[in-house]
Amino acid sequence: MKKQAFILTSNTRIITDLDDKVILRSIKRMYRDIQFVLHKTDGASSTIRLILDDNISEEGYVIVFSEQMEMQIKASDALGFTYALLFISQHFLKITPFWFWNDQKFHKTESVLIPIQPYQNPDYKVDFRGWFINDEVLIKPWKVNGDEDYPWEMVFEALLRCGGNITIPGTDKSSAQYRQLASDMGLWISQHHAEPLGGQMFSRAFPDLNPSFDEHPDLFRQLWKEAILLQKDMKVVWSLGFRGQGDCPFWVNDPRYASDKERGQLLSRLIKEQYELVKSEQSEGKCCVNLYGETMELYRDGWLEIPEDVIKVWADNGYGKMVSRRQDLHNPRVNSEPIKGMGQQGIYYHVSFYDLQGANHITMATNSPEFFKGELENILAKDGNTYWMINASNIKPHTYYLDFIAYFWKYGTIDIDQHRFEYSRRYYGKSAAPIIADSLRQYAASAISFGKHEDEHIGEQYINHNTRILASGWWSGQERAAKSFGWASKEKTLAGQIREYKQITQKGVDTYTAFENLCEQNRLLLTPHARQLFEDSVKLHGHIYAKCFQGANRFCQAYEKYMEKAYQEAFYGLGQAAEFYEQAYEKLSASEHDKWLGFYDNECLTDIRQTVWILKELMGYVRNIGDGPHFYQWKRDFMYSKQDRNIMLILVHENHIQNNELYKLMKARGGFIC
């Protein structure tokens, strides 16, 4: 009787005569996956054989079975074999793309049956599919079992499992440090738009020199040539361009380029020169130009020339909308969609963004899946299918939307409800799936707008950076509007800005308090594993918004009391605001269990702890006005009885009380009704 299934056991052998480090690493990973899922047995072993077949398309694979029940994987390159083994791992061993990032629990069995039928790679809708590990401040110092490289390996493995084939493996020093690991795992390499060709930053190599190409052309060329030589044996999509030393326009460092024409001429010349350097080392080398920020505006206005076969990479504004990004107070929202019929095009797209203004970094994006779907479908309709580079930040907070986009680059569209349910089932379990799917839907529905456009929803940076900006203005004693908050408010005074900020944050308090209550109810319905993951993801993000909105709103109320010269109430209000932010960070820190210990230690971009510090320092400013210069009366008001507080025969009976102690004393006495 003919067998109907290939039996995969702990004794299955993977055989190849291909001596390739990518393939050997993929085989080693497959053996590890087998150990995750299958009990060790003493039975007969089955065989998986890897066979090179030049007739199969690049990155493709075919899986067939011989008469002797041997599984044969045929591919023409290392990445094809890698995808084939990962296909077996995911579909039959049930190891999910984000198994590491979402704490998948493995349930061991004796064997797995693989139906006898041919299998082959999917036909992806996007050619180059990848992640930019940018703003990687959480991953960079984090170690797992003392290994600082392991988290990066898990990043690249998750990308491969999502069908990705290219990465920008970190920013600045991280990129140079981890590009070899990414390459060894089979991925193509590209570079940050501020680091052309992956060359060392000029100001690091030559710190005593002005980073001007006109002044030091040979030194710039030297850095570019060195970068090409270091990467020439890797698969690279070379990023061409020229920016300043701080991810800014080059004319910031070299103001002699005053007009768009002059800027476009220099940039065009340098792109052509870099292109020719690449071709001299890799005649078939692939190149791209990131049309980002000022580069996009120069190209749109006709000042920039790009070689015909270079991939044009358009960028969203950091919030998922294909328009130019806001820079300080400048927000022209110039259309940045691909142009149909313009050759090879792609996108640089964000699920996480850092802008010192209003984006998300430690929480998942607040724009809805419906919004993202519309943007991505439009990109594909306009021929933007050559190259997708997704800013994936630190992975863990963003797995839902990374999975969403991976589905999209595979199929070209998505059924949002179906995907949301399937994602929830895969990571939280069948019984939890309806609850998690509804929580994800409610999370997107809870987002608060800060502007008139569909993409302008508040990320956690908004309620941290802007609280600090406004607190700084208050602390400085200024009455005029805070310039750095001018992007979000047209009010002419600080008081007007804070009044407007209060109205927006009150909406957030109401909405996210309700969302957090919903999450608390849903949490109780989940199994222990699903509950823990929920608390570390969706519920955690809701808690951060609820507490940060409460802190921001209480800050505004404290300012109102300050303007009324009710200094004790203002002081106490600031203490309450700081406490709300502390509660947000405490919950973030509490999610650091098991391998996640220390993951949020370097939470320095949103930096909730800095918000707490600023508010507590501001408490001292207010106290100085209301209780200085001798700092004894407020203590007497809250520590002493009515009979004693105004008796001054001895002015001070105990040590002076510090601000935090005074706040706790006020709180113990009931504080103030706000």
C-alpha positions as CSV (number, residue, x, y, z in Angstrom):
1,M,0.0,0.0,0.0
2,K,1.4,3.4,-1.0
3,K,2.3,5.7,1.8
4,Q,0.4,9.0,1.8
5,A,2.7,11.0,4.1
6,F,6.3,11.7,4.7
7,I,7.2,11.2,8.4
8,L,9.2,13.9,10.0
9,T,10.9,12.8,13.2
10,S,13.7,13.8,15.5
11,N,15.9,11.3,13.5
12,T,15.2,12.9,10.1
13,R,18.5,13.6,8.3
14,I,19.1,16.6,6.0
15,I,21.6,15.7,3.3
16,T,23.4,18.0,0.9
17,D,26.8,18.2,-0.8
18,L,26.4,22.0,-1.1
19,D,29.1,23.8,0.9
20,D,27.4,27.1,1.4
21,K,27.3,28.9,4.7
22,V,23.8,30.2,4.2
23,I,22.5,26.7,3.4
24,L,24.4,25.1,6.3
25,R,23.0,27.7,8.7
26,S,19.5,27.0,7.4
27,I,20.0,23.3,8.0
28,K,21.2,23.9,11.5
29,R,18.1,26.0,12.2
30,M,15.9,23.3,10.9
31,Y,17.5,20.8,13.2
32,R,16.8,23.2,16.1
33,D,13.2,23.6,15.0
34,I,12.8,19.8,15.0
35,Q,14.2,19.7,18.6
36,F,11.7,22.4,19.6
37,V,8.7,20.3,18.5
38,L,9.6,16.6,18.3
39,H,10.5,14.2,21.0
40,K,13.8,12.3,20.6
41,T,13.0,8.7,19.4
42,D,14.9,5.6,18.4
43,G,12.9,4.8,15.3
44,A,14.0,4.8,11.6
45,S,15.1,8.0,10.1
46,S,13.6,9.8,7.0
47,T,15.7,11.9,4.7
48,I,15.5,15.4,3.3
49,R,17.8,15.9,0.4
50,L,18.8,19.4,-1.0
51,I,19.5,19.4,-4.7
52,L,20.8,22.2,-6.8
53,D,18.6,22.9,-9.8
54,D,19.5,25.8,-12.1
55,N,16.1,25.6,-13.9
56,I,14.3,26.9,-10.8
57,S,13.9,30.7,-10.5
58,E,16.0,32.8,-8.2
59,E,14.9,32.4,-4.5
60,G,12.4,29.7,-5.6
61,Y,12.1,26.1,-4.6
62,V,10.2,22.9,-5.4
63,I,9.6,20.1,-2.9
64,V,8.9,16.7,-4.3
65,F,9.1,13.1,-3.0
66,S,11.1,10.2,-4.5
67,E,9.9,6.6,-4.8
68,Q,11.9,5.8,-1.7
69,M,9.9,8.4,0.3
70,E,12.8,10.8,0.3
71,M,11.9,14.5,0.5
72,Q,13.8,16.4,-2.2
73,I,14.1,20.1,-2.0
74,K,15.3,21.7,-5.3
75,A,16.4,25.3,-5.6
76,S,18.9,27.3,-7.6
77,D,20.3,29.4,-4.8
78,A,20.8,29.5,-1.0
79,L,17.8,31.6,-0.3
80,G,15.5,29.2,-2.1
81,F,16.7,26.4,0.1
82,T,16.3,28.6,3.2
83,Y,12.7,29.5,2.3
84,A,11.9,25.8,1.6
85,L,13.1,24.7,5.0
86,L,11.3,27.5,6.7
87,F,8.1,26.5,4.8
88,I,8.4,23.0,6.4
89,S,9.1,24.6,9.8
90,Q,6.1,26.9,9.7
91,H,3.5,24.7,8.0
92,F,4.2,21.3,9.5
93,L,6.2,22.0,12.7
94,K,3.9,25.0,13.3
95,I,6.8,27.4,14.3
96,T,5.4,30.9,13.7
97,P,7.2,33.8,12.0
98,F,7.4,35.7,15.3
99,W,7.8,32.7,17.6
100,F,10.7,34.4,19.4
101,W,9.1,37.8,19.6
102,N,5.6,36.6,20.7
103,D,6.9,33.9,23.1
104,Q,5.4,30.9,21.3
105,K,5.1,27.8,23.5
106,F,6.0,24.5,21.8
107,H,4.1,21.3,22.5
108,K,6.1,18.3,21.6
109,T,4.9,15.3,19.7
110,E,6.5,12.1,18.4
111,S,6.3,12.9,14.6
112,V,4.7,15.1,12.0
113,L,3.1,13.8,8.8
114,I,3.7,15.8,5.6
115,P,1.2,14.9,2.9
116,I,2.9,13.6,-0.3
117,Q,2.3,16.3,-2.9
118,P,4.5,18.9,-4.6
119,Y,5.1,22.2,-2.9
120,Q,6.7,25.3,-4.3
121,N,7.4,28.9,-3.3
122,P,4.7,31.6,-3.5
123,D,4.8,34.2,-6.2
124,Y,5.5,37.4,-4.2
125,K,4.0,40.6,-5.3
126,V,7.1,42.6,-4.3
127,D,10.6,41.8,-5.5
128,F,12.8,43.2,-2.6
129,R,11.0,42.8,0.7
130,G,12.7,43.9,3.9
131,W,13.0,45.6,7.2
132,F,15.1,48.6,8.3
133,I,16.1,48.0,11.9
134,N,16.1,51.7,12.7
135,D,16.0,53.6,16.0
136,E,17.1,50.2,17.5
137,V,17.7,51.6,21.0
138,L,15.9,48.8,22.7
139,I,17.6,45.9,20.8
140,K,21.1,47.4,20.7
141,P,22.1,47.0,24.4
142,W,19.8,44.1,25.1
143,K,21.3,40.6,25.6
144,V,19.7,37.2,25.7
145,N,21.7,34.8,28.0
146,G,24.5,37.2,27.8
147,D,24.6,37.2,24.0
148,E,24.2,40.6,22.3
149,D,24.1,39.1,18.8
150,Y,21.3,36.6,19.4
151,P,18.5,39.3,19.3
152,W,19.7,40.4,15.9
153,E,19.8,36.8,14.6
154,M,16.2,36.5,15.8
155,V,15.3,39.8,13.9
156,F,16.7,38.4,10.7
157,E,15.2,35.0,11.2
158,A,11.7,36.6,11.7
159,L,12.2,38.6,8.5
160,L,13.1,35.4,6.5
161,R,10.1,33.6,8.0
162,C,7.9,36.6,6.8
163,G,9.3,36.0,3.3
164,G,11.7,39.0,3.5
165,N,14.9,38.9,1.5
166,I,16.6,42.3,2.3
167,T,17.5,44.3,5.3
168,I,19.2,47.5,6.4
169,P,20.7,45.8,9.4
170,G,20.7,48.7,11.9
171,T,21.7,52.3,12.0
172,D,25.2,53.8,11.8
173,K,27.6,51.5,13.8
174,S,25.0,48.7,14.2
175,S,24.6,48.4,10.4
176,A,28.3,47.8,10.0
177,Q,28.4,45.4,12.9
178,Y,25.5,43.2,11.7
179,R,25.5,43.3,7.9
180,Q,27.8,40.2,7.8
181,L,25.4,38.2,10.1
182,A,22.4,39.2,7.9
183,S,24.4,38.3,4.7
184,D,25.4,34.9,6.3
185,M,21.7,34.2,6.8
186,G,20.9,34.8,3.1
187,L,19.6,38.3,3.1
188,W,20.4,41.1,0.7
189,I,21.9,44.2,2.3
190,S,21.0,47.9,1.8
191,Q,21.9,51.1,3.6
192,H,20.4,54.0,5.5
193,H,19.6,56.9,3.2
194,A,22.0,59.1,5.3
195,E,24.9,56.5,4.8
196,P,25.5,56.3,1.0
197,L,26.9,52.9,0.0
198,G,27.2,52.0,3.7
199,G,30.3,54.2,4.1
200,Q,31.5,55.5,7.4
201,M,30.2,58.9,8.3
202,F,32.6,61.6,7.3
203,S,32.6,63.4,10.6
204,R,33.5,60.2,12.4
205,A,36.3,59.3,10.1
206,F,37.6,62.9,10.0
207,P,36.3,64.7,13.1
208,D,38.4,67.8,12.7
209,L,37.3,68.5,9.1
210,N,34.3,70.3,7.7
211,P,32.1,67.6,6.0
212,S,32.0,69.4,2.7
213,F,32.4,67.5,-0.6
214,D,33.8,70.6,-2.2
215,E,36.5,70.9,0.4
216,H,37.3,67.2,0.7
217,P,36.1,65.3,-2.4
218,D,38.9,62.7,-2.3
219,L,38.2,61.8,1.3
220,F,34.5,61.2,0.6
221,R,35.4,59.0,-2.4
222,Q,37.8,57.1,-0.1
223,L,35.0,56.3,2.3
224,W,32.7,55.2,-0.5
225,K,35.4,52.9,-2.1
226,E,36.2,51.4,1.2
227,A,32.5,50.6,1.8
228,I,32.1,49.0,-1.6
229,L,35.2,46.7,-1.0
230,L,33.9,45.7,2.4
231,Q,30.5,44.6,1.0
232,K,31.3,43.5,-2.6
233,D,31.1,39.8,-1.8
234,M,27.6,40.3,-0.3
235,K,24.3,40.6,-2.2
236,V,23.7,44.4,-2.0
237,V,21.2,46.9,-3.2
238,W,23.5,49.9,-3.0
239,S,21.9,53.1,-1.6
240,L,23.1,56.2,-3.5
241,G,22.8,59.8,-2.3
242,F,24.4,62.5,-0.2
243,R,23.0,63.9,3.0
244,G,24.5,65.8,5.9
245,Q,26.1,64.3,9.0
246,G,23.0,64.3,11.2
247,D,20.3,62.7,8.8
248,C,19.7,66.2,7.4
249,P,20.2,68.1,4.1
250,F,23.9,68.3,3.2
251,W,23.6,72.1,2.8
252,V,23.2,72.4,6.6
253,N,26.9,71.5,6.7
254,D,27.7,73.3,3.5
255,P,25.6,76.5,3.1
256,R,27.3,77.5,-0.1
257,Y,24.6,75.5,-1.9
258,A,21.8,78.1,-1.7
259,S,19.5,77.2,-4.5
260,D,17.6,74.1,-5.5
261,K,19.4,74.1,-8.8
262,E,22.8,74.0,-7.2
263,R,21.8,71.4,-4.7
264,G,20.3,69.2,-7.4
265,Q,23.3,69.5,-9.6
266,L,25.7,68.4,-6.9
267,L,23.5,65.5,-5.7
268,S,23.0,64.3,-9.3
269,R,26.7,64.4,-9.9
270,L,27.5,62.4,-6.8
271,I,24.8,59.8,-7.4
272,K,26.2,59.2,-10.9
273,E,29.7,58.9,-9.5
274,Q,28.6,56.5,-6.8
275,Y,26.7,54.5,-9.4
276,E,29.8,54.2,-11.5
277,L,31.9,53.1,-8.5
278,V,29.5,50.3,-7.8
279,K,29.4,49.1,-11.4
280,S,33.2,49.1,-11.5
281,E,33.2,46.4,-8.8
282,Q,29.8,44.7,-9.5
283,S,28.8,45.0,-13.1
284,E,25.4,43.6,-12.3
285,G,25.2,45.6,-9.0
286,K,21.7,46.9,-8.1
287,C,21.3,50.4,-6.8
288,C,18.5,52.6,-5.3
289,V,18.0,56.2,-4.4
290,N,15.8,57.1,-1.5
291,L,13.6,60.0,-2.5
292,Y,13.2,61.1,1.1
293,G,12.7,64.6,2.6
294,E,14.6,67.2,0.6
295,T,15.7,64.6,-2.0
296,M,12.1,63.9,-3.0
297,E,11.3,67.6,-3.3
298,L,14.4,68.1,-5.6
299,Y,13.3,65.2,-7.7
300,R,9.7,66.3,-8.0
301,D,10.8,69.8,-9.0
302,G,13.0,68.4,-11.8
303,W,16.4,69.3,-10.2
304,L,17.6,65.7,-9.7
305,E,18.9,63.2,-12.4
306,I,19.0,59.5,-11.6
307,P,20.4,56.7,-13.8
308,E,17.6,54.8,-15.5
309,D,18.1,51.4,-13.9
310,V,18.4,52.7,-10.3
311,I,15.4,51.9,-8.1
312,K,13.5,55.0,-7.0
313,V,12.4,54.6,-3.4
314,W,9.6,56.8,-2.3
315,A,8.9,57.4,1.4
316,D,5.9,57.9,3.6
317,N,5.8,60.7,6.2
318,G,6.4,58.4,9.2
319,Y,2.7,57.8,9.8
320,G,2.1,55.7,6.8
321,K,0.8,58.4,4.4
322,M,2.6,58.7,1.1
323,V,3.4,62.4,1.5
324,S,6.6,64.2,2.5
325,R,7.4,64.1,6.2
326,R,7.0,67.0,8.6
327,Q,10.3,68.6,9.6
328,D,10.0,70.9,12.5
329,L,7.3,73.5,11.5
330,H,7.6,72.6,7.8
331,N,4.9,70.3,6.6
332,P,4.1,70.8,2.9
333,R,2.7,67.2,2.5
334,V,4.1,66.9,-1.0
335,N,2.7,63.8,-2.7
336,S,5.4,61.0,-2.6
337,E,3.5,58.1,-4.3
338,P,5.3,56.2,-7.0
339,I,4.7,57.4,-10.5
340,K,3.1,54.8,-12.7
341,G,5.3,53.8,-15.7
342,M,8.5,55.3,-14.2
343,G,10.5,52.1,-14.1
344,Q,11.7,50.3,-11.0
345,Q,10.2,51.9,-7.9
346,G,9.6,51.1,-4.3
347,I,8.9,52.5,-0.8
348,Y,10.5,53.2,2.5
349,Y,7.6,52.8,4.9
350,H,7.1,53.0,8.7
351,V,5.3,51.0,11.2
352,S,7.4,52.8,13.8
353,F,8.8,56.4,13.7
354,Y,10.8,58.8,15.8
355,D,10.2,62.5,15.1
356,L,10.3,64.3,18.5
357,Q,6.7,65.2,17.9
358,G,3.8,62.7,17.7
359,A,4.7,59.3,16.4
360,N,4.8,55.8,17.9
361,H,7.9,53.9,18.9
362,I,7.3,51.7,21.9
363,T,3.6,51.1,21.0
364,M,2.2,49.7,17.8
365,A,1.0,52.2,15.2
366,T,-2.3,54.0,16.0
367,N,-3.5,54.3,12.4
368,S,-6.0,51.7,11.4
369,P,-5.3,48.6,9.2
370,E,-7.9,50.0,6.8
371,F,-5.8,53.1,6.3
372,F,-2.6,51.1,5.8
373,K,-4.4,48.8,3.3
374,G,-5.5,51.7,1.2
375,E,-2.0,53.2,1.0
376,L,-0.3,49.9,0.2
377,E,-2.8,48.9,-2.5
378,N,-2.3,52.3,-4.1
379,I,1.5,51.9,-4.0
380,L,1.2,48.6,-5.9
381,A,-1.3,50.0,-8.4
382,K,1.3,52.7,-9.2
383,D,4.1,50.2,-9.9
384,G,5.8,50.5,-6.5
385,N,6.5,46.8,-6.4
386,T,10.3,46.5,-6.8
387,Y,11.4,47.3,-3.3
388,W,9.7,47.6,0.1
389,M,11.8,48.6,3.1
390,I,9.7,48.7,6.2
391,N,11.0,50.6,9.3
392,A,10.6,47.8,11.8
393,S,12.3,49.6,14.8
394,N,12.7,47.1,17.7
395,I,10.3,44.4,16.3
396,K,8.5,43.4,19.6
397,P,6.0,46.2,19.8
398,H,5.2,46.0,16.1
399,T,4.7,42.3,15.3
400,Y,1.0,42.8,14.3
401,Y,1.7,45.4,11.6
402,L,4.8,43.7,10.4
403,D,2.8,40.5,9.9
404,F,0.1,42.6,8.2
405,I,2.6,44.0,5.7
406,A,4.3,40.6,5.2
407,Y,0.9,39.2,4.2
408,F,0.5,42.2,1.8
409,W,3.8,41.8,0.1
410,K,3.0,38.1,-0.5
411,Y,-0.6,38.5,-1.8
412,G,-0.9,42.2,-2.9
413,T,-4.0,42.8,-0.8
414,I,-5.6,41.6,2.5
415,D,-8.9,40.8,4.1
416,I,-8.4,42.7,7.4
417,D,-10.9,40.9,9.5
418,Q,-9.6,37.5,8.4
419,H,-6.0,38.4,8.9
420,R,-6.6,40.0,12.3
421,F,-8.4,36.8,13.4
422,E,-5.7,34.5,12.0
423,Y,-2.9,36.5,13.6
424,S,-4.8,36.3,16.9
425,R,-5.4,32.6,16.6
426,R,-1.8,31.9,15.6
427,Y,-0.2,33.7,18.6
428,Y,-2.9,33.6,21.3
429,G,-4.7,30.4,20.6
430,K,-8.0,29.4,19.1
431,S,-10.2,30.2,22.1
432,A,-8.6,33.6,22.6
433,A,-8.7,34.6,18.9
434,P,-12.1,36.4,18.9
435,I,-11.1,38.4,22.1
436,I,-7.7,39.4,20.8
437,A,-9.0,40.3,17.3
438,D,-11.7,42.6,18.9
439,S,-9.0,44.2,21.1
440,L,-6.8,45.0,18.1
441,R,-9.8,46.5,16.4
442,Q,-10.7,48.6,19.4
443,Y,-7.1,49.7,19.8
444,A,-7.1,51.3,16.3
445,A,-10.6,52.7,16.9
446,S,-9.3,54.4,20.1
447,A,-6.7,56.6,18.4
448,I,-7.0,60.3,18.9
449,S,-6.4,62.8,16.1
450,F,-4.0,65.7,16.4
451,G,-4.7,67.1,13.0
452,K,-7.2,67.2,10.1
453,H,-5.6,64.5,8.0
454,E,-6.5,60.8,8.1
455,D,-3.0,59.7,9.1
456,E,-2.6,62.3,12.0
457,H,-3.2,60.1,15.0
458,I,-1.4,60.4,18.3
459,G,1.5,58.1,19.1
460,E,3.0,57.9,22.6
461,Q,5.7,60.4,21.7
462,Y,3.0,63.1,21.4
463,I,2.1,62.9,25.0
464,N,5.7,62.8,26.2
465,H,7.7,65.1,24.0
466,N,5.0,67.8,24.0
467,T,4.5,67.7,27.8
468,R,8.2,68.2,28.2
469,I,8.2,71.1,25.6
470,L,5.4,72.9,27.4
471,A,6.9,72.2,30.8
472,S,10.1,73.7,29.6
473,G,8.3,76.8,28.6
474,W,6.5,77.0,31.9
475,W,9.8,76.4,33.8
476,S,11.4,79.2,31.8
477,G,8.7,81.6,32.9
478,Q,7.8,82.4,29.3
479,E,4.4,83.7,28.2
480,R,4.9,83.4,24.5
481,A,4.1,80.2,22.7
482,A,6.6,77.3,22.8
483,K,8.2,77.3,19.3
484,S,8.8,73.6,19.3
485,F,5.0,73.0,19.8
486,G,4.1,75.3,16.9
487,W,3.8,72.3,14.6
488,A,0.7,71.2,16.6
489,S,-0.8,74.5,17.7
490,K,-1.3,78.0,16.2
491,E,-1.9,79.6,19.6
492,K,0.3,82.6,20.3
493,T,0.8,82.1,24.0
494,L,2.0,79.3,26.2
495,A,-1.3,79.4,28.1
496,G,-3.2,79.0,24.8
497,Q,-1.1,76.1,23.8
498,I,-1.6,74.3,27.1
499,R,-5.4,75.0,27.0
500,E,-5.5,73.4,23.5
501,Y,-3.3,70.5,24.7
502,K,-5.7,70.0,27.6
503,Q,-8.6,69.6,25.3
504,I,-6.9,67.0,23.1
505,T,-5.5,65.0,26.1
506,Q,-8.9,64.9,27.8
507,K,-10.2,63.0,24.7
508,G,-7.3,60.6,25.2
509,V,-8.1,60.2,28.9
510,D,-11.7,59.3,28.2
511,T,-11.0,57.0,25.2
512,Y,-8.0,55.1,26.5
513,T,-9.4,54.7,30.0
514,A,-12.4,52.9,28.4
515,F,-10.0,50.9,26.2
516,E,-7.9,49.9,29.3
517,N,-11.1,48.8,31.1
518,L,-12.0,46.7,28.1
519,C,-8.6,45.1,28.1
520,E,-8.9,44.3,31.8
521,Q,-12.2,42.5,31.2
522,N,-10.8,40.6,28.2
523,R,-7.6,39.6,30.2
524,L,-9.7,37.6,32.6
525,L,-11.2,35.5,29.8
526,L,-7.8,34.3,28.5
527,T,-5.7,31.3,29.3
528,P,-2.4,32.0,31.2
529,H,-0.1,32.1,28.2
530,A,-2.5,34.2,26.1
531,R,-3.1,36.5,29.1
532,Q,0.7,37.0,29.5
533,L,1.2,37.9,25.8
534,F,-1.8,40.1,25.8
535,E,-0.5,42.0,28.9
536,D,2.9,42.4,27.2
537,S,1.4,43.7,24.0
538,V,-2.1,45.1,23.3
539,K,-3.0,45.8,26.9
540,L,0.5,47.2,27.7
541,H,0.1,49.7,24.8
542,G,-3.3,50.7,26.0
543,H,-2.0,51.2,29.5
544,I,0.8,53.4,28.2
545,Y,-1.7,55.6,26.4
546,A,-4.1,55.8,29.3
547,K,-1.5,56.8,31.8
548,C,0.4,59.1,29.6
549,F,-2.8,60.9,28.5
550,Q,-3.8,61.2,32.2
551,G,-0.3,62.6,33.0
552,A,-0.4,65.1,30.2
553,N,-3.9,66.2,31.1
554,R,-3.1,66.6,34.8
555,F,-0.1,68.6,33.8
556,C,-2.4,71.1,32.0
557,Q,-4.6,71.3,35.1
558,A,-1.6,72.0,37.2
559,Y,-0.6,74.9,34.9
560,E,-4.1,76.4,35.3
561,K,-3.8,76.3,39.1
562,Y,-0.4,77.9,38.7
563,M,-1.8,80.8,36.7
564,E,-4.4,81.3,39.5
565,K,-1.5,81.5,41.9
566,A,-2.8,78.3,43.7
567,Y,0.8,77.1,44.0
568,Q,0.1,74.2,46.4
569,E,-2.5,72.8,44.0
570,A,-0.2,73.3,41.0
571,F,2.6,71.5,42.9
572,Y,0.4,68.6,43.8
573,G,-1.0,68.4,40.3
574,L,2.5,68.1,38.9
575,G,3.2,65.3,41.4
576,Q,0.0,63.5,40.2
577,A,1.1,64.0,36.5
578,A,4.5,62.6,37.2
579,E,2.9,59.6,39.1
580,F,0.7,58.8,36.1
581,Y,3.8,58.7,33.8
582,E,5.6,56.6,36.4
583,Q,2.8,54.1,36.3
584,A,3.2,53.9,32.5
585,Y,6.9,53.1,32.8
586,E,6.3,50.7,35.7
587,K,4.0,48.6,33.5
588,L,6.5,48.7,30.7
589,S,9.2,47.5,33.1
590,A,6.9,44.8,34.5
591,S,6.7,43.2,31.0
592,E,10.4,42.5,31.3
593,H,10.2,38.9,32.4
594,D,12.2,35.8,31.4
595,K,14.3,36.6,28.3
596,W,12.9,40.1,28.2
597,L,14.8,41.3,31.2
598,G,16.4,44.6,30.4
599,F,14.5,45.0,27.0
600,Y,13.2,48.5,27.9
601,D,16.2,49.6,29.9
602,N,17.3,51.9,27.1
603,E,13.8,53.4,26.4
604,C,15.4,56.7,25.5
605,L,13.4,58.0,22.4
606,T,9.9,58.4,23.8
607,D,11.7,58.4,27.2
608,I,8.8,58.3,29.7
609,R,11.3,58.5,32.6
610,Q,12.6,61.9,31.3
611,T,9.0,63.1,31.3
612,V,8.8,62.1,35.0
613,W,12.1,63.8,35.8
614,I,11.0,67.1,34.1
615,L,7.7,67.2,35.9
616,K,9.4,66.5,39.3
617,E,11.9,69.3,38.6
618,L,9.1,71.6,37.7
619,M,7.5,70.8,41.1
620,G,10.6,72.4,42.7
621,Y,10.2,75.5,40.6
622,V,6.6,75.9,41.7
623,R,7.4,75.2,45.3
624,N,10.1,77.9,45.2
625,I,7.6,80.4,44.2
626,G,4.9,79.3,46.7
627,D,7.0,78.1,49.7
628,G,10.4,79.8,49.3
629,P,12.8,81.1,50.3
630,H,12.6,79.3,53.7
631,F,10.5,76.2,52.7
632,Y,8.7,75.4,55.9
633,Q,5.1,76.7,55.6
634,W,3.8,73.9,53.2
635,K,5.1,71.3,55.5
636,R,3.3,72.9,58.5
637,D,0.1,73.1,56.4
638,F,0.0,69.4,55.8
639,M,1.9,67.9,58.8
640,Y,0.7,70.0,61.7
641,S,-2.7,70.2,63.3
642,K,-4.8,73.3,62.8
643,Q,-4.0,74.2,66.4
644,D,-0.2,74.0,65.8
645,R,0.5,75.0,62.3
646,N,0.4,78.8,62.9
647,I,2.3,78.8,66.2
648,M,5.8,80.0,65.4
649,L,7.6,80.1,68.7
650,I,10.1,77.7,67.1
651,L,10.1,78.1,63.3
652,V,11.3,74.6,62.4
653,H,10.9,71.5,64.6
654,E,12.2,68.9,62.2
655,N,14.4,68.6,59.1
656,H,13.1,70.3,56.0
657,I,11.0,68.1,53.8
658,Q,11.9,67.3,50.2
659,N,9.5,67.7,47.3
660,N,8.7,64.0,46.8
661,E,8.1,63.6,50.6
662,L,5.9,66.7,50.6
663,Y,3.9,65.3,47.7
664,K,3.3,62.0,49.5
665,L,2.3,63.9,52.6
666,M,-0.2,65.9,50.6
667,K,-1.5,62.7,49.0
668,A,-1.9,61.0,52.4
669,R,-3.9,64.0,53.6
670,G,-6.3,63.7,50.6
671,G,-4.5,66.1,48.3
672,F,-6.8,68.4,46.3
673,I,-10.0,67.7,44.5
674,C,-9.3,68.3,40.8
